[in-house]
Amino acid sequence: MGTKNFIEELEWRGMIHTIMPGAKEQLEKEMTTAYLGIDPTADSLHIGHLVGVMILKHFQLCGHRPLALVGGATGMIGDPSGKSQERNLLDEPTLRHNQEAIKRQLAKLLDFESDAPNAAVMVNNYDWMKEFSFLDFIRDIGKLITVNYMMAKDSVKKRFNGEGDGMSFTEFTYQLVQGYDFMHLYETMNCKIQLGGADQWGNITTGTELIRRKLGGEAYAITCPLITKADGTKFGKTESGNVWLDPRYTSPYKFYQFWLNVSDEDAERYIKIFTLLDRETIEGLIAEHRAAPHLRILQKRLAEEITTMIHSREEYEKAANASAILFGGAAPETLRSIDEMTLLQVFEGVPQFRIARTDLGALPFIELCAEKTQIFPSKGECRKMVQGGGVSLNKEKVADPMRALTEADLLAGKYLLVQKGKKNYYLVIAE
C-alpha cells in the first residue's frame, strides 16, 4: 500500500465533492480497484478531463489500481448529464483511433507498463456491450431498476422539465448502460469504486444499486467538484475553444500561456488540483504569492509543472522563453533560438507585412518601416522614434535608421520582428 491516504490527499487538494459511506473504509482495508470513464469523442483529451486523470494518478500513487474506461459504447449513445442537447454518435474505426490516442496521453501520467499489482489498465465498454442483444439487456438489467428510480435523477429531471429538446429513449437508458459497466468491472476486475465528476453522481449510484440488487455486492462512489473559474465561467474553454493536451490542437506555447494567465484566486485552487507538488511546497508558494502577487509566482509555477507534465521539460522551456520574448526582457539570442512554429504562435495576431527577399542587402531599415510596410506613416516619424531609442529589430535597439537589412537579420530564415514602443510588434516576412 502507498504511504499516503487517498481520501486525505484529495480532501486537502479540494478534489472531493461527495463520498459514498463505506468508500473510505474500503480504501483503508486493501488495495482497491477504481475506474473513471473518459468520453472518446475526440482523439485528444482536453484540460477538462485533467481533473479526473489527476484523481486516477493520485489513486495509483496511493497504492491502488486505476482503470481508465474509454466509453466506446456510451460514446455511441451520449450522456445526458450536464447537457441539454443530444450529441453526435461515433463509428467503430473512429472510436478505436480515439482510444489509442487517449491511451498515449494517459501513459504520460499513469503507469500502464510495469508489473506492479496496481499498474493501470485501459478498458473500452464497447468490448463487452457490442455482443449484448437488446432483449438480453432489458431482461437481465432493465428489470432491476425501476423507471421511478431513473426519473428521480437530476440529469433526467432537468431534461424532462423543458431544458433542451427533451430526451430520447437512447439517452434515458444511458444510466443503465453506465451502471452495467460498473457491474461488469466489479465482476471481472473486482472494481469496487467509480470515480467521476459531481455531475456523474446519478449514473454512478445507478451502478452501485445494480451491483447490490443483482450480485448482492457493495460498491462505492467518489466524485470531485466540477471545476469553474472564480468569475463563474466555464473552466478550460478559451475564445478559440478547448485547451487540448495534443500539441496539434493546442500548441505547448498556448497551453503554457493558458495557465500563466489564470487569476490569482484560480491559481491557488489549480496548483493543488493540477500538480503533484506536496502540501508544504504549495502552502509556501501561496504565502509567497500573497506577499507579492505582482510577481505571479503561483501562475509561473503552475504553468511550469503542468506544461512539463503534459508536454516535456524541453517544450516548457521553449514556451517560457517564447513568453519572455513577448512579455519580459528576453535577450535577442532567445528570440533566435525559438523555432518557426513557436515564433508564429507567439506573434499570432500581430500585423504582418511581406517584402521581396531580393530587397535585402541594400534596404535601409527606415525604408522597410515607412515605404515597404506601414509600420511608420513617414520616414521622419521613424527617424525620430529611432533616435529616442523606441524601436527594436529582433529585440535589439536600432541605433541607425539607415542601417542595411541583410539575410543575416532574418529569424528562422524568413522573418524580421520590428517593435515600436513597448507593446507594438510587427512581423515582416521576406519571400
C-alpha positions as CSV (number, residue, x, y, z in Angstrom):
1,M,0.0,0.0,0.0
2,G,1.1,3.6,-0.6
3,T,2.1,5.7,2.3
4,K,-0.5,8.4,1.5
5,N,-4.2,8.2,2.3
6,F,-6.1,8.7,-0.9
7,I,-9.1,10.5,0.6
8,E,-7.0,12.7,2.8
9,E,-4.8,13.6,-0.1
10,L,-7.8,14.6,-2.2
11,E,-9.5,16.4,0.6
12,W,-6.7,19.0,1.2
13,R,-6.4,19.5,-2.5
14,G,-10.2,20.4,-2.8
15,M,-10.8,17.4,-5.1
16,I,-13.7,15.7,-3.3
17,H,-17.3,16.6,-3.7
18,T,-19.2,13.5,-2.4
19,I,-18.0,10.2,-0.9
20,M,-20.4,7.3,-0.5
21,P,-20.4,5.8,3.0
22,G,-18.1,2.9,3.2
23,A,-15.7,4.1,0.5
24,K,-13.1,5.3,2.9
25,E,-13.1,2.1,4.9
26,Q,-12.8,0.1,1.7
27,L,-9.7,2.0,0.7
28,E,-8.1,1.6,4.1
29,K,-8.8,-2.1,4.1
30,E,-6.9,-3.3,0.9
31,M,-5.5,-2.3,-2.4
32,T,-8.7,-1.3,-4.3
33,T,-9.5,-1.1,-8.0
34,A,-11.5,2.0,-9.1
35,Y,-12.5,3.3,-12.6
36,L,-13.1,6.6,-14.2
37,G,-14.9,6.9,-17.5
38,I,-13.5,9.0,-20.4
39,D,-15.6,10.1,-23.3
40,P,-13.8,9.3,-26.6
41,T,-15.5,11.9,-28.8
42,A,-12.1,13.3,-29.9
43,D,-8.6,11.8,-30.4
44,S,-7.2,14.0,-27.6
45,L,-8.1,14.8,-24.1
46,H,-8.6,18.5,-23.1
47,I,-7.9,20.1,-19.8
48,G,-11.5,19.5,-18.7
49,H,-10.5,15.8,-18.5
50,L,-7.4,16.5,-16.4
51,V,-9.2,16.6,-13.0
52,G,-10.3,13.0,-13.5
53,V,-7.0,11.9,-14.8
54,M,-5.2,13.6,-11.8
55,I,-7.5,11.7,-9.5
56,L,-6.5,8.4,-11.2
57,K,-2.9,9.5,-10.8
58,H,-3.3,10.1,-7.0
59,F,-5.2,6.8,-6.7
60,Q,-2.2,4.9,-8.2
61,L,0.3,6.9,-6.2
62,C,-1.6,5.9,-3.0
63,G,-1.1,2.2,-3.9
64,H,-4.4,1.4,-5.6
65,R,-5.2,0.2,-9.1
66,P,-6.7,2.7,-11.6
67,L,-8.8,1.7,-14.6
68,A,-9.3,4.2,-17.3
69,L,-12.6,3.3,-19.1
70,V,-12.9,4.6,-22.6
71,G,-16.7,4.9,-23.2
72,G,-16.8,3.4,-26.7
73,A,-20.4,2.1,-26.3
74,T,-21.6,5.0,-24.2
75,G,-19.9,7.4,-26.7
76,M,-22.2,5.9,-29.3
77,I,-25.2,7.0,-27.2
78,G,-24.4,10.2,-25.4
79,D,-24.6,11.1,-21.7
80,P,-27.4,13.5,-20.8
81,S,-25.6,14.7,-17.6
82,G,-25.0,18.4,-17.8
83,K,-26.1,18.6,-21.4
84,S,-29.2,20.0,-23.0
85,Q,-28.6,18.6,-26.5
86,E,-28.1,15.1,-27.8
87,R,-24.5,14.5,-29.0
88,N,-23.1,13.2,-32.3
89,L,-22.5,9.4,-32.4
90,L,-19.3,7.8,-33.4
91,D,-18.4,4.8,-35.6
92,E,-16.1,2.0,-34.5
93,P,-12.9,2.9,-36.5
94,T,-13.1,6.5,-35.1
95,L,-13.6,5.1,-31.6
96,R,-10.6,2.8,-31.9
97,H,-8.4,5.6,-33.2
98,N,-9.5,7.9,-30.4
99,Q,-8.9,5.2,-27.8
100,E,-5.3,4.7,-28.9
101,A,-4.6,8.4,-28.9
102,I,-6.1,8.9,-25.5
103,K,-4.0,6.0,-24.1
104,R,-0.8,7.6,-25.3
105,Q,-1.7,10.7,-23.5
106,L,-2.7,8.9,-20.3
107,A,0.6,6.9,-20.4
108,K,2.4,10.2,-19.6
109,L,0.6,10.3,-16.3
110,L,-0.3,6.7,-15.4
111,D,1.9,3.6,-15.2
112,F,0.4,1.1,-17.6
113,E,3.6,-0.8,-18.3
114,S,5.1,-2.0,-15.0
115,D,4.4,-5.4,-13.4
116,A,3.3,-3.7,-10.2
117,P,0.0,-5.1,-8.9
118,N,-1.5,-1.6,-9.2
119,A,-0.5,-1.0,-12.8
120,A,-3.1,1.0,-14.6
121,V,-5.4,-0.8,-17.1
122,M,-7.4,0.7,-20.0
123,V,-10.7,-0.8,-20.9
124,N,-13.4,0.0,-23.5
125,N,-17.0,-0.7,-22.7
126,Y,-17.7,-1.3,-26.4
127,D,-15.8,-4.6,-25.9
128,W,-18.5,-6.0,-23.6
129,M,-21.5,-4.1,-24.8
130,K,-21.2,-4.9,-28.6
131,E,-22.3,-8.6,-28.1
132,F,-25.2,-7.7,-25.7
133,S,-28.5,-8.1,-27.5
134,F,-31.3,-5.6,-26.7
135,L,-33.5,-8.4,-25.4
136,D,-30.8,-9.8,-23.1
137,F,-30.2,-6.3,-21.8
138,I,-33.8,-5.4,-21.0
139,R,-34.3,-8.9,-19.5
140,D,-31.2,-9.1,-17.3
141,I,-30.5,-5.4,-16.5
142,G,-33.6,-3.4,-17.3
143,K,-35.8,-5.3,-14.8
144,L,-33.5,-4.5,-11.9
145,I,-34.1,-0.7,-11.9
146,T,-37.5,1.0,-11.9
147,V,-38.4,3.9,-14.1
148,N,-39.3,5.8,-11.0
149,Y,-35.7,5.4,-9.8
150,M,-34.3,6.5,-13.2
151,M,-36.7,9.5,-13.4
152,A,-35.6,10.8,-10.0
153,K,-32.0,11.5,-11.2
154,D,-31.3,15.2,-11.6
155,S,-29.9,14.9,-15.1
156,V,-33.1,13.2,-16.3
157,K,-35.4,15.6,-14.3
158,K,-33.8,18.7,-15.9
159,R,-34.4,17.4,-19.4
160,F,-37.9,16.3,-18.7
161,N,-38.7,19.8,-17.3
162,G,-38.1,21.5,-20.6
163,E,-34.3,22.0,-20.7
164,G,-33.2,21.4,-24.3
165,D,-35.2,19.3,-26.7
166,G,-36.5,16.7,-24.3
167,M,-34.8,13.3,-24.1
168,S,-34.6,10.3,-26.4
169,F,-35.1,6.8,-25.1
170,T,-31.5,6.2,-26.1
171,E,-30.3,8.8,-23.7
172,F,-32.7,7.8,-21.0
173,T,-31.1,4.4,-20.9
174,Y,-27.6,5.8,-20.6
175,Q,-27.5,5.5,-16.8
176,L,-28.4,1.8,-17.2
177,V,-25.5,1.2,-19.6
178,Q,-23.1,3.1,-17.4
179,G,-24.5,1.2,-14.4
180,Y,-23.8,-2.1,-16.2
181,D,-20.2,-1.0,-16.9
182,F,-19.7,-0.7,-13.2
183,M,-21.3,-4.1,-12.6
184,H,-19.2,-5.7,-15.3
185,L,-16.0,-4.3,-13.9
186,Y,-17.0,-5.3,-10.4
187,E,-17.5,-8.9,-11.6
188,T,-14.5,-9.2,-13.9
189,M,-11.9,-7.0,-12.3
190,N,-13.0,-6.7,-8.7
191,C,-13.6,-2.9,-9.3
192,K,-15.3,-1.6,-6.2
193,I,-15.2,2.2,-6.7
194,Q,-16.3,4.5,-9.5
195,L,-14.7,8.0,-9.7
196,G,-16.2,10.9,-11.6
197,G,-17.3,14.5,-11.7
198,A,-20.1,15.7,-9.4
199,D,-22.5,15.6,-12.4
200,Q,-22.0,11.8,-12.7
201,W,-23.3,11.0,-9.2
202,G,-26.7,9.8,-10.6
203,N,-25.1,7.5,-13.1
204,I,-22.6,6.1,-10.6
205,T,-25.1,5.4,-8.0
206,T,-27.3,3.5,-10.5
207,G,-24.2,1.2,-10.9
208,T,-23.8,0.7,-7.1
209,E,-27.6,-0.1,-7.0
210,L,-27.3,-2.7,-9.8
211,I,-24.3,-4.4,-8.1
212,R,-26.3,-4.5,-4.9
213,R,-29.5,-5.9,-6.5
214,K,-28.0,-8.3,-9.0
215,L,-24.9,-9.5,-7.1
216,G,-25.6,-8.6,-3.5
217,G,-22.2,-6.8,-3.6
218,E,-21.0,-3.5,-2.1
219,A,-19.6,-0.8,-4.4
220,Y,-18.9,2.9,-3.8
221,A,-18.8,6.3,-5.5
222,I,-16.4,9.2,-5.1
223,T,-17.0,12.4,-7.0
224,C,-15.0,15.5,-7.5
225,P,-16.3,19.0,-7.8
226,L,-16.8,20.5,-11.3
227,I,-14.1,23.0,-11.8
228,T,-15.2,26.5,-12.5
229,K,-13.3,29.8,-12.8
230,A,-13.5,32.4,-10.0
231,D,-15.7,34.5,-12.2
232,G,-18.2,31.6,-12.6
233,T,-17.4,31.0,-16.3
234,K,-16.6,27.5,-17.6
235,F,-13.1,26.2,-16.9
236,G,-10.9,25.0,-19.8
237,K,-12.5,27.0,-22.6
238,T,-10.9,29.9,-24.3
239,E,-12.3,32.2,-27.0
240,S,-10.8,29.7,-29.6
241,G,-12.4,26.6,-27.9
242,N,-11.0,23.8,-25.8
243,V,-7.4,23.7,-24.5
244,W,-6.3,20.3,-25.7
245,L,-3.4,18.1,-24.5
246,D,-2.4,17.3,-28.1
247,P,0.1,19.8,-29.5
248,R,-1.6,19.5,-32.9
249,Y,-4.7,21.2,-31.5
250,T,-3.2,23.5,-28.7
251,S,0.5,24.3,-29.0
252,P,2.7,23.9,-25.9
253,Y,3.1,27.7,-26.0
254,K,-0.6,28.4,-25.9
255,F,-1.1,25.6,-23.3
256,Y,1.6,27.3,-21.1
257,Q,0.0,30.7,-21.7
258,F,-3.4,29.4,-20.5
259,W,-2.1,28.5,-17.1
260,L,0.1,31.6,-16.9
261,N,-2.9,33.8,-17.3
262,V,-5.3,32.3,-14.7
263,S,-6.4,34.7,-11.9
264,D,-4.7,34.7,-8.5
265,E,-7.8,33.1,-6.9
266,D,-7.9,30.3,-9.5
267,A,-4.1,29.7,-9.3
268,E,-4.5,28.9,-5.6
269,R,-7.0,26.2,-6.4
270,Y,-5.5,24.9,-9.6
271,I,-2.0,24.4,-8.2
272,K,-3.5,21.9,-5.7
273,I,-5.6,20.1,-8.3
274,F,-3.3,20.0,-11.4
275,T,0.1,19.4,-9.9
276,L,1.7,16.8,-7.7
277,L,3.5,19.3,-5.5
278,D,3.2,18.4,-1.8
279,R,1.2,20.4,0.7
280,E,4.2,22.1,2.3
281,T,5.5,23.3,-1.1
282,I,2.1,24.5,-2.2
283,E,1.4,26.4,1.1
284,G,4.8,28.0,0.8
285,L,4.1,29.1,-2.8
286,I,0.7,30.5,-1.8
287,A,2.3,32.5,1.1
288,E,5.0,33.9,-1.3
289,H,2.4,34.8,-3.9
290,R,0.2,36.6,-1.4
291,A,3.1,38.6,-0.2
292,A,4.0,39.8,-3.8
293,P,1.1,39.0,-6.2
294,H,2.6,41.1,-9.0
295,L,5.4,38.5,-9.4
296,R,2.8,35.9,-10.3
297,I,4.8,33.2,-8.5
298,L,1.8,30.8,-8.4
299,Q,0.9,31.1,-12.1
300,K,4.5,30.6,-13.2
301,R,5.0,27.5,-11.1
302,L,1.6,26.1,-12.1
303,A,2.4,26.7,-15.8
304,E,5.8,25.1,-15.4
305,E,4.6,22.0,-13.6
306,I,1.7,21.2,-15.8
307,T,3.4,22.0,-19.2
308,T,6.3,19.8,-18.2
309,M,4.0,17.0,-17.1
310,I,1.8,17.1,-20.3
311,H,4.4,18.0,-22.9
312,S,8.1,17.9,-21.7
313,R,10.7,19.9,-19.9
314,E,12.0,21.0,-23.3
315,E,8.6,22.2,-24.5
316,Y,8.1,24.1,-21.2
317,E,11.5,25.8,-21.6
318,K,10.6,26.8,-25.2
319,A,7.3,28.1,-24.1
320,A,8.8,30.1,-21.2
321,N,11.5,31.5,-23.5
322,A,8.9,32.5,-26.0
323,S,6.8,34.1,-23.3
324,A,9.8,36.1,-22.1
325,I,10.3,37.5,-25.6
326,L,6.8,38.9,-25.7
327,F,6.4,39.9,-22.0
328,G,9.8,40.0,-20.5
329,G,13.3,41.2,-21.1
330,A,14.5,38.2,-23.1
331,A,17.8,38.6,-24.9
332,P,18.0,38.6,-28.7
333,E,19.6,35.2,-28.6
334,T,16.5,33.8,-27.0
335,L,14.4,35.0,-30.0
336,R,16.9,33.4,-32.4
337,S,16.7,30.1,-30.5
338,I,13.0,29.5,-30.9
339,D,11.7,27.6,-33.9
340,E,9.4,29.0,-36.7
341,M,6.3,27.3,-35.3
342,T,6.7,28.8,-31.8
343,L,7.6,32.2,-33.3
344,L,4.4,32.3,-35.3
345,Q,2.4,31.2,-32.3
346,V,3.9,33.9,-30.1
347,F,3.2,36.6,-32.7
348,E,-0.1,35.3,-33.9
349,G,-2.4,38.2,-34.4
350,V,0.3,40.9,-34.8
351,P,0.3,42.9,-38.0
352,Q,2.2,41.2,-40.8
353,F,3.8,42.6,-43.9
354,R,5.5,40.9,-46.8
355,I,8.6,42.0,-48.7
356,A,10.7,40.6,-51.5
357,R,13.7,38.7,-50.3
358,T,15.6,40.3,-53.2
359,D,15.2,43.7,-51.4
360,L,17.5,42.6,-48.6
361,G,21.2,43.6,-48.8
362,A,20.7,47.3,-49.7
363,L,17.4,48.0,-48.0
364,P,17.8,50.6,-45.2
365,F,15.8,50.0,-42.0
366,I,13.9,53.3,-42.4
367,E,12.7,52.4,-45.9
368,L,11.5,49.0,-44.7
369,C,9.4,50.7,-42.0
370,A,8.0,53.7,-43.9
371,E,7.9,52.6,-47.5
372,K,7.9,48.8,-47.9
373,T,5.5,48.4,-44.9
374,Q,3.1,50.7,-43.0
375,I,4.9,50.3,-39.6
376,F,5.5,54.1,-39.6
377,P,3.5,56.6,-41.6
378,S,6.6,58.6,-42.6
379,K,10.4,58.4,-42.6
380,G,10.5,61.4,-40.3
381,E,8.4,59.7,-37.6
382,C,10.5,56.6,-37.9
383,R,13.8,58.5,-37.6
384,K,12.5,60.5,-34.6
385,M,11.5,57.3,-32.7
386,V,14.7,55.5,-33.5
387,Q,16.7,58.5,-32.2
388,G,14.6,58.3,-29.0
389,G,15.6,54.7,-28.6
390,G,12.0,53.4,-29.0
391,V,12.5,51.0,-32.0
392,S,13.9,47.5,-32.0
393,L,14.7,44.9,-34.7
394,N,14.7,41.3,-33.5
395,K,14.8,42.6,-29.9
396,E,17.9,44.8,-30.4
397,K,17.6,48.6,-30.3
398,V,18.0,50.2,-33.7
399,A,20.6,52.9,-33.3
400,D,20.9,53.9,-37.0
401,P,17.8,54.3,-39.1
402,M,19.9,53.9,-42.3
403,R,21.3,50.5,-41.3
404,A,21.0,48.0,-44.1
405,L,19.0,44.8,-43.7
406,T,20.6,41.6,-44.8
407,E,19.8,37.9,-44.9
408,A,21.7,37.6,-41.6
409,D,18.9,39.6,-39.9
410,L,16.2,37.0,-40.7
411,L,14.8,34.9,-38.0
412,A,14.1,31.2,-38.9
413,G,15.4,32.2,-42.4
414,K,12.5,34.4,-43.3
415,Y,11.2,36.8,-40.6
416,L,12.0,40.2,-39.2
417,L,10.5,41.3,-35.9
418,V,10.1,45.1,-35.6
419,Q,9.0,46.5,-32.2
420,K,7.7,50.1,-31.9
421,G,7.5,51.3,-28.3
422,K,6.8,48.8,-25.6
423,K,3.9,46.8,-27.0
424,N,3.6,47.2,-30.7
425,Y,5.0,44.3,-32.7
426,Y,5.2,43.8,-36.5
427,L,6.2,40.7,-38.3
428,V,7.8,41.2,-41.7
429,I,8.0,38.1,-43.9
430,A,10.7,38.0,-46.6
431,E,9.6,35.9,-49.6
